[in-house]
Amino acid sequence: MWISVTDRLPGPFQPVVLLNVDRFENCGGDMKRNYSDVGYLNNWCGGYWSIRGQTATEIKAYTHWQPLPAPPETP
């Protein structure tokens, strides 16, 4: 279930799926999808998202988040 960043933020350094329902990526042709990524909240200097090694993505860059699902079991 998606959680609004205005309702609650994840714990620091907890990897989460991020989504912005107000912004779209152009995937070629007529296909568009909501802007999404995986990252974690860093509370340093007031808080920001860290995405793929990039730091300083503003909290308001995403509208919703949810915990990552459990990884698949390997034999």
Secondary structure, DSSP 4 states (H G I P E B T S, - for coil): --EETTT--PPTT--EEEEEEEEEEE-STT-EEEEEEEEEEE-GGG-EEEETTEEEE-GGG-SEEEEPPPPPP--
